[in-house]
Amino acid sequence: MEEHKSNAGQGLGIAGLVMGIMAIPMGIIPCTFYLGILFGIIGIVLSLVALSQANRGHGPRNLIIAALVCSIVGLVFATVVGFTITRHGASFVKEMIREGKDGDFDFEDFEKGTGDILHDLESDTAAWDEHAPSNLDQMTDSLKSLESESENPDE
């Protein structure tokens, strides 16, 4: 008896693969790990339903298994990043603040440096304003001379 291959579960498999692929970068980026967890769970559910449909309909399972693997990897990345941030994130921020007050990092120096940068930017734009009228006059004169040449090509 010959088994007939079908495309059973392929649509859900592609959707699960997309969710799994999206879960991986979302899980690695610290501020989007919640989306990574959500996309990973949705990808796993879609992939499992697609695998069930493919088994019943004798459809191909390669893409569906890849979707399941990507979704699991994305969920694991997101869970690890989320656990690290929530477990140690608050203590890390407190440590940075304490080191900023007691340690080597001096906020006054940072403020002075940004003030110097702003002063340099302001002095640069002031220099542009000084040269702008003369450049504008030169461009206007050049334009008038070009217009007069185009109006009188015989001369």
Secondary structure, 3 states (H helix, E strand, C coil): CCCCCCCCCHHHHHHHHHHHHHHHHHHHCHHHHHHHHHHHHHHHHHHHHHHHHHHHHCCCCHHHHHHHHHHHHHHHHHHHHHHHHHHHHHHHHHHHHHHHHHCCCCHHHHHHHHHHHHHHHHHHHHHHHHHHHHHHHHHHHHHHHHHHHHHCCCC
